[in-house]
Amino acid sequence: KALNIYRLRHGFFPSTEFGLEALINPENGLPIMDCLPLDPWNENYIYIYPGERNRTKPDIYSKGPDKKKSNNDIGNWQIRR
C-alpha cells in the first residue's frame, strides 16, 4: 500500500537504487512510513523496480529462512488477486 501511495504522489515507483528507503526518506515530500518492516527472519526485504517477475510493478521479496537467493524465495509475484 505504501508503494502505491508513493506512486500516486510522485507518478512512478522508486527505482531499485532508491528502493524501499524512498518510503521513509523521499527526495521530496513527506515520508510515507516511519520505518521499514523486516521480514519474519529479521532481514530487509529486497526491492527491484522495474520488476523481474512483475512487469508493471516492483518485485518485493524475502530470501526466506535460508537467507539465500533461491527458487523458494517468498515474493509478491506469488500473490493472486
LODRENKOL-332898 format. One line per field, with one value per residue: residue in three letters; x, y, z of N, C-alpha, C, O in turn. Coordinates in steps of 0.05 Angstrom, whole numbers, plus 32768, in hexadecimal, padded with zeros to 4 digits. Example, Ala and Ser with C-alpha at 12.3 -4.5 7.8 and 13.67 -1.06 7.14 Angstrom:
// residues 2
code <- [Ala_Ser]
n.px <- [8108_8101]
n.py <- [7F8E_7FD3]
n.pz <- [809C_808E]
ca.px <- [80F6_8111]
ca.py <- [7FA6_7FEB]
ca.pz <- [809C_808F]
c.px <- [8108_8102]
c.py <- [7FBE_8001]
c.pz <- [809C_809D]
o.px <- [811D_810C]
o.py <- [7FBE_8017]
o.pz <- [80A9_80A1]
// end
This chain:
// residues 81
code <- [Lys_Ala_Leu_Asn_Ile_Tyr_Arg_Leu_Arg_His_Gly_Phe_Phe_Pro_Ser_Thr_Glu_Phe_Gly_Leu_Glu_Ala_Leu_Ile_Asn_Pro_Glu_Asn_Gly_Leu_Pro_Ile_Met_Asp_Cys_Leu_Pro_Leu_Asp_Pro_Trp_Asn_Glu_Asn_Tyr_Ile_Tyr_Ile_Tyr_Pro_Gly_Glu_Arg_Asn_Arg_Thr_Lys_Pro_Asp_Ile_Tyr_Ser_Lys_Gly_Pro_Asp_Lys_Lys_Lys_Ser_Asn_Asn_Asp_Ile_Gly_Asn_Trp_Gln_Ile_Arg_Arg]
n.px <- [8010_8027_804C_802A_8012_8040_8048_801A_8023_8053_8051_806B_808C_80C0_8104_812F_8160_8153_812D_8106_8113_8104_80D1_80D5_80F9_80F1_8105_80EB_80B5_8089_8099_807E_807C_8091_80B9_80DA_80BE_80D8_80E6_80C8_80F6_8117_8133_8142_8111_8115_8117_8105_8100_80F7_80CE_80E6_80C7_8093_8072_805C_8061_8088_80B6_80B4_80D3_80E4_811D_8112_8115_8147_8167_8180_8184_8157_812E_8104_80F6_80CD_809D_807A_8066_804D_801B_7FD8_7FA5]
n.py <- [7FE8_8018_8022_802B_805B_807B_8079_8093_80C7_80D7_80C5_8099_805A_8051_804C_8011_8020_8049_802D_800F_8032_8064_806B_8079_80A1_80CB_80EE_811E_813C_8120_80EA_80A8_807C_806D_804A_8012_7FD2_7F92_7F51_7F11_7EF8_7F1C_7F3B_7F6B_7F7B_7F6D_7F97_7FA5_7FCC_7FDF_7FA4_7F60_7F34_7F47_7F6D_7FA0_7FB7_7FBE_7F8A_7F6C_7F4A_7F14_7EF0_7EC4_7E90_7E78_7EA1_7EAA_7EBA_7E98_7E66_7E60_7E90_7EC2_7EE9_7F24_7F16_7EE7_7EEF_7EEB_7F0F]
n.pz <- [8000_800F_7FE7_7FBC_7FCC_7FCA_7F92_7F81_7F95_7F7C_7F48_7F35_7F45_7F77_7F61_7F5B_7F70_7F97_7FB4_7FE9_8010_7FFF_8011_8046_8046_801C_7FDF_7FD7_7FF9_802C_8058_804E_806E_80B2_80BF_80A1_8098_80AE_8092_80A6_80BA_80CE_80A8_8074_8043_7FFD_7FC6_7F84_7F4C_7F09_7F10_7F0F_7F0C_7F10_7EE2_7EE1_7F12_7F4F_7F64_7FA2_7FD4_8002_8017_8034_8067_805F_8050_801F_7FDA_7FB2_7F91_7FB4_7FCA_7FE9_7FCE_7FB4_7F83_7F88_7F9B_7F8F_7F72]
ca.px <- [8000_8038_8057_8015_8010_8057_8043_8006_802F_8069_804C_807C_8097_80DC_8116_813E_8175_8148_8120_80F2_811C_80F5_80B9_80DB_810B_80EE_8115_80DB_809C_8089_809B_8065_807F_80A5_80CF_80D5_80BC_80EB_80D8_80C6_8110_8125_8143_8135_8104_8123_8105_810F_80EE_80E0_80CF_80EF_80B0_807C_8078_8051_8065_80A2_80B9_80BC_80D4_80F6_812D_8108_8124_8163_8174_818F_8173_8152_8114_80EF_80F2_80B1_809A_805F_805C_803E_8001_7FC3_7F8E]
ca.py <- [8000_8030_8027_8037_8077_8088_807C_80A8_80E1_80DE_80BD_8081_804B_8057_803A_7FFE_802F_8056_8018_8014_8049_807B_806D_8086_80B8_80D3_8105_8135_8135_8114_80CD_8099_806A_8075_8037_7FFC_7FB8_7F7C_7F38_7F01_7EEE_7F35_7F44_7F7E_7F72_7F74_7FA7_7FA8_7FD9_7FCE_7F89_7F4B_7F21_7F58_7F7F_7FBC_7FC1_7FB4_7F71_7F6E_7F2F_7F0C_7ED8_7EAE_7E87_7E71_7EBB_7EA9_7EBC_7E7D_7E62_7E5F_7EAB_7EC9_7F03_7F2E_7F0A_7ECF_7EF8_7EEA_7F21]
ca.pz <- [8000_8011_7FCC_7FAB_7FD5_7FBE_7F76_7F7D_7F9B_7F6A_7F2C_7F2E_7F5C_7F7B_7F53_7F6C_7F7E_7FAF_7FC2_7FFD_8020_7FF5_8021_8060_8041_8000_7FD5_7FDD_8005_8046_8059_804F_8085_80C6_80BD_808F_80A6_80A7_808C_80BE_80C2_80D6_8091_8062_802A_7FE4_7FB4_7F69_7F39_7F02_7F1A_7EFD_7F09_7F0C_7ECC_7EE4_7F2D_7F5A_7F72_7FBE_7FDE_8018_8010_8044_807E_8059_804B_8006_7FC2_7FA8_7F86_7FC8_7FD5_7FED_7FC2_7FAD_7F6A_7F8F_7FA4_7F7A_7F78]
c.px <- [8011_8045_8043_8010_8028_8052_802E_8011_8043_8065_805C_8084_80B4_80ED_8123_8153_816A_8139_810B_80F9_810D_80DB_80BD_80EC_8108_80FF_8106_80C1_809F_808D_8080_8065_8094_80BD_80C7_80D2_80D1_80DA_80D7_80E1_8123_8139_8134_8127_8115_810F_8113_80FA_80FE_80E4_80DA_80D9_8096_8082_8070_8055_8080_80A0_80C2_80BC_80E8_8105_8124_811B_8141_8174_8186_817B_8170_8136_80FD_80EC_80D4_80AD_807D_8055_804C_8021_7FEE_7FAC_7F7B]
c.py <- [8019_8036_8033_8054_8086_808D_8092_80C4_80E9_80D6_80A5_8073_8053_8043_8026_800C_803C_8042_8020_802B_8063_807F_807B_809F_80C1_80EB_811F_812C_8128_80F6_80BF_8086_8075_8064_8020_7FE2_7FA4_7F64_7F27_7EF6_7F05_7F3E_7F5A_7F70_7F7B_7F81_7FAA_7FB5_7FE5_7FB1_7F75_7F36_7F2F_7F6C_7F9C_7FC7_7FB5_7F98_7F77_7F52_7F2B_7EF3_7EC0_7EA6_7E80_7E8A_7EBB_7EAC_7EA1_7E7C_7E62_7E7A_7EB1_7EE5_7F0A_7F23_7EF1_7ED6_7EF8_7EFC_7F21]
c.pz <- [8000_7FF6_7FB9_7FB3_7FC9_7FA0_7F70_7F82_7F86_7F4D_7F23_7F48_7F5F_7F6B_7F66_7F7C_7F98_7FC0_7FD6_8010_8018_8005_803B_805D_8023_7FF8_7FDA_7FE8_8020_8044_8059_8066_8098_80C5_80AB_809F_809D_80A1_80A6_80C9_80C9_80C1_8082_804B_8012_7FD2_7F9A_7F58_7F22_7F0A_7F05_7EF8_7F05_7EF6_7ED1_7F00_7F38_7F64_7F8F_7FC9_7FF5_800E_8020_805A_8078_8053_8033_7FEF_7FB5_7F9C_7F9A_7FD6_7FD6_7FE3_7FBB_7F92_7F6F_7F98_7F8C_7F82_7F61]
o.px <- [800B_8048_804A_800C_8024_8058_8031_800B_8044_8074_8059_8083_80C1_80E5_8121_8157_8177_8137_80FF_80E8_8109_80D0_80AB_80EE_811B_8107_8112_80B7_80B6_8084_806D_8050_80A6_80D4_80AF_80E2_80DB_80C3_80E3_80E2_813B_814F_811B_8132_8122_80F9_812B_80E3_8111_80FB_80D6_80D7_8084_8096_807C_804E_808C_808A_80D5_80A9_80F8_80FA_812D_812F_8152_818D_819A_8165_8184_8127_80E6_80E0_80C5_80B8_806B_803E_803F_8011_7FF4_7FA0_7F67]
o.py <- [802D_804E_8043_8064_809D_80A3_80A1_80D7_8101_80E0_809C_807F_805C_802C_8029_8006_803A_8045_8036_8036_8075_8096_8088_80B0_80BE_80FB_8133_8116_8124_80EA_80CB_807F_8084_806D_801C_7FDD_7FA6_7F61_7F2F_7EEC_7F02_7F49_7F5B_7F5D_7F90_7F77_7FB2_7FAB_7FF4_7FA8_7F79_7F2A_7F25_7F7A_7FAF_7FDE_7FA4_7F8E_7F86_7F43_7F3C_7EE3_7EAA_7EB4_7E82_7E88_7ECA_7EA2_7E94_7E90_7E65_7E7C_7EA7_7EF8_7EFA_7F27_7EE6_7EC4_7F04_7EF7_7F2F]
o.pz <- [7FF2_7FEF_7FA8_7FA1_7FBF_7F96_7F5D_7F73_7F7F_7F3C_7F0C_7F5D_7F4C_7F67_7F7F_7F94_7FAD_7FD9_7FD4_801D_8028_8005_8046_806F_8014_800A_7FE0_7FE2_802A_8030_8064_8071_8090_80C9_80A6_80B1_8087_80A9_80BA_80E0_80C9_80C8_8083_8040_8014_7FCE_7F98_7F55_7F27_7F0B_7EED_7EE3_7EF8_7EF8_7EC6_7F05_7F2B_7F6A_7F93_7FC7_7FFB_7FFF_801B_805F_808A_8051_8032_7FF0_7FAE_7F9D_7F93_7FEC_7FC6_7FEE_7FBB_7F8C_7F5D_7F9D_7F78_7F97_7F62]
// end
